[in-house]
């Protein structure tokens, strides 16, 4: 299935037990965790894809921008200041 590119704001946090966890602002309930940033990135890509495949509709693009990462499509990660 082909999708239009969509920008997702991802909030990334350090986990108390080590590693990281993240949530996608525009996809409520879309979360992932990983022991490294690389593992987290792979897991959040999978979580976004699964949410979209399940029919989750992204919410408004004009939300506050607290993100550390912006995910553009499902194949590119863009760091944000």
N, C-alpha and C positions, 0 to 999 in steps of 0.2 A: 504494500500500500504506500502510495506516495503522498507526502504531506507538504504543505507550504511551510517555508521556514518561519519559525516563531521564536521570539526572544523570551526566555524565562529568567526571572530573578531568583537566585539561589542564595539563601542565608546559610552560611557555614559557621559551625561552632566547634570548639574543642570539647570532647567528651570527658567527663570527670574521670572515667576509668581508663582513659587513653584513647587515642585515635580521634576521629571527627564524626560529626553528624551534620546533616543538612536537610533543609526543607525548601520546597519550591513555592514561592509566594503565590503565583497564579494558579497552582493546582493544589487546593486544600487536601491535606492528608498524604501528599506525595513527599515521602521522606526516605533517607538512606543513611547508611553509616559505613565507615571504612577505617582500617587501621592506619592508612596513609592517605595523603591528598590524592594520589593517583588512584588508589582503590576506591575512595569516595567518589571521585569523578566518574569512574566506570559504573559504579553502583547508582549514582544519581541519573546518569544517562538511561540506564535500564529502568529505573523507577519512573522517569518521565514517559518513556515509551510505553510502559505497562499502563500508566494512568490514561494516556491518550487512547491506547487500544481498548481500554475498558469503557471508553466513552466519556471520560471526565472532560468537561468543557473549561478551558482557561477563563479565569475571571479578569476583570478590567486591567488594562495596561497602564492606567494612570495611578497605580498604587505608590506609596512611599518607596524609596529606593535604598533600603538598608543593606543591599547585597554585597558580598565579596566577589562573587562570580556572576557572569552573565553567560547563559548557555544559548548559543545561536544554533538553531536546528538541533540535530542530535549527533553532529559530527565535529563540532568546533567549540572550544572553550575560550572565552575572552575574559581576561582579568580586568577588573574595574578598580579605579582608585578608591 
